[in-house]
Amino acid sequence: MTSAPTAPTTRLPAQAAQAPAQADATRDTVMAFLARLQEGSPVRIAEMFAPEVDWVIAENPAVPWIKPRRTRSDVADHFRELAQGQQADPAGTSIGAITVTDDEALLSGWLAGTVRATGKSFRSPFTMRLRVKDGLIVGYRVVEDALAIAAACTPA
């Protein structure tokens, strides 16, 4: 009787061994962030962010809640203004994919809502890139259909 061959033993550098743990911590932070988004409390959402944030959503003069942000307080203001400015459509909003590598996560899907001031609805694909450090979001990038959202914000 012959024994089955054994796989060679491979030692990973310490940094490579830490990568899965970092990715798990990043995924945990992202999932907590998404849960807080569903709760809807701007202050609780902002608690997921570092005191200083590298924040990028392309400015859009037609959309009042999209503007430069850089602090945790600014983040709370963003989510407060977003909630005041539009009613989210949970049936039209979804996340199709979440990919996590080390300290970064990439989310993609669809967002939908109705702008309160105009009564117009929008639906937009989005991609969100989050960078996480010590359980807090330090980088926030969102790419969305700015034209669709601007059109919904523009009175007829």
C-alpha positions as CSV (number, residue, x, y, z in Angstrom):
1,M,0.0,0.0,0.0
2,T,1.3,3.4,-0.9
3,S,0.6,6.5,1.0
4,A,-0.9,9.6,-0.5
5,P,1.5,12.3,-1.4
6,T,1.7,15.1,1.0
7,A,1.5,18.8,0.0
8,P,4.7,20.7,0.4
9,T,4.9,22.9,3.4
10,T,5.0,26.5,2.5
11,R,5.9,29.3,4.9
12,L,4.3,32.6,4.2
13,P,6.0,35.9,5.1
14,A,4.5,37.4,8.2
15,Q,2.8,40.1,6.0
16,A,1.1,37.6,3.8
17,A,-0.1,35.7,6.9
18,Q,-1.7,38.8,8.3
19,A,-3.5,39.6,5.0
20,P,-6.5,37.2,5.7
21,A,-6.9,38.6,9.2
22,Q,-6.8,42.2,7.8
23,A,-9.4,41.3,5.2
24,D,-11.6,39.7,7.8
25,A,-11.4,42.9,10.0
26,T,-12.2,45.0,6.9
27,R,-15.2,42.8,6.0
28,D,-16.5,43.1,9.6
29,T,-16.2,46.9,9.4
30,V,-17.9,47.1,6.0
31,M,-20.8,44.8,7.2
32,A,-21.2,47.0,10.4
33,F,-21.3,50.1,8.2
34,L,-24.0,48.6,5.9
35,A,-26.0,47.6,9.0
36,R,-25.8,51.2,10.3
37,L,-26.8,52.5,6.8
38,Q,-30.0,50.5,7.2
39,E,-30.6,51.8,10.7
40,G,-30.4,55.3,9.2
41,S,-28.9,57.3,12.1
42,P,-26.4,59.8,10.7
43,V,-24.5,60.0,14.0
44,R,-24.2,56.2,14.2
45,I,-23.1,55.9,10.6
46,A,-20.5,58.6,11.2
47,E,-19.1,56.7,14.1
48,M,-17.8,54.1,11.6
49,F,-15.5,56.8,10.1
50,A,-12.1,58.0,11.3
51,P,-11.9,61.6,12.6
52,E,-10.3,62.6,9.3
53,V,-11.7,61.0,6.1
54,D,-10.4,60.9,2.6
55,W,-13.8,61.4,1.0
56,V,-14.6,61.6,-2.7
57,I,-17.9,61.8,-4.4
58,A,-17.7,63.9,-7.6
59,E,-19.3,67.3,-6.8
60,N,-22.6,67.8,-8.4
61,P,-24.1,71.4,-8.0
62,A,-27.6,70.0,-8.7
63,V,-27.4,67.6,-5.8
64,P,-27.3,69.5,-2.5
65,W,-26.0,66.7,-0.3
66,I,-23.0,66.0,-2.6
67,K,-20.2,68.2,-1.6
68,P,-16.6,67.9,-0.1
69,R,-16.4,66.2,3.3
70,R,-13.4,65.5,5.4
71,T,-14.3,65.0,9.0
72,R,-16.5,62.6,11.0
73,S,-18.9,65.5,11.6
74,D,-19.0,66.2,7.9
75,V,-19.9,62.5,7.3
76,A,-22.8,62.9,9.8
77,D,-23.9,66.0,7.9
78,H,-23.8,64.1,4.6
79,F,-26.0,61.3,5.8
80,R,-28.4,63.8,7.5
81,E,-28.7,65.9,4.3
82,L,-29.1,62.8,2.2
83,A,-32.0,61.6,4.4
84,Q,-33.6,65.0,4.3
85,G,-33.1,65.4,0.6
86,Q,-34.3,62.0,-0.7
87,Q,-36.4,59.0,0.3
88,A,-34.5,55.8,-0.3
89,D,-36.2,53.1,-2.2
90,P,-35.2,49.8,-0.5
91,A,-36.8,47.7,-3.3
92,G,-34.6,49.4,-5.9
93,T,-31.4,49.5,-3.8
94,S,-29.1,46.5,-3.7
95,I,-25.6,45.4,-3.4
96,G,-24.6,42.9,-6.0
97,A,-21.0,42.3,-5.0
98,I,-18.5,43.0,-2.2
99,T,-14.9,42.3,-2.7
100,V,-12.4,42.7,0.2
101,T,-8.6,42.7,-0.1
102,D,-6.6,43.6,2.9
103,D,-7.7,47.0,4.1
104,E,-9.9,47.8,1.1
105,A,-13.4,46.8,0.1
106,L,-15.2,47.4,-3.3
107,L,-19.0,47.3,-3.3
108,S,-21.2,47.5,-6.4
109,G,-24.9,47.5,-7.0
110,W,-27.8,49.8,-7.5
111,L,-29.2,52.7,-5.5
112,A,-32.7,54.2,-5.9
113,G,-34.8,56.9,-4.3
114,T,-37.1,59.8,-4.7
115,V,-35.9,63.4,-4.3
116,R,-38.2,65.0,-1.8
117,A,-38.1,68.6,-3.3
118,T,-39.1,67.4,-6.8
119,G,-40.9,64.1,-6.3
120,K,-38.7,62.7,-9.0
121,S,-37.3,59.2,-8.7
122,F,-33.8,58.0,-9.8
123,R,-32.1,54.7,-10.2
124,S,-28.3,54.5,-10.5
125,P,-25.6,51.9,-10.6
126,F,-22.9,52.6,-8.1
127,T,-19.5,51.5,-7.0
128,M,-18.2,52.3,-3.5
129,R,-14.5,51.8,-2.5
130,L,-13.8,51.8,1.3
131,R,-10.5,51.8,3.0
132,V,-10.4,50.7,6.6
133,K,-7.9,51.2,9.3
134,D,-8.3,50.0,12.9
135,G,-11.9,49.3,12.4
136,L,-12.8,52.7,11.0
137,I,-13.4,53.9,7.5
138,V,-10.6,56.2,6.5
139,G,-11.2,56.3,2.7
140,Y,-14.6,56.7,1.0
141,R,-15.1,56.8,-2.8
142,V,-18.5,56.6,-4.5
143,V,-19.1,56.6,-8.3
144,E,-22.7,56.8,-9.4
145,D,-24.8,58.0,-12.3
146,A,-24.5,61.7,-11.4
147,L,-26.7,62.7,-14.4
148,A,-29.6,60.6,-13.3
149,I,-29.4,61.9,-9.7
150,A,-29.0,65.5,-10.9
151,A,-32.1,65.1,-13.2
152,A,-34.1,63.9,-10.3
153,C,-33.0,67.0,-8.2
154,T,-33.8,69.5,-11.0
155,P,-37.4,70.9,-10.9
156,A,-39.4,70.4,-14.1
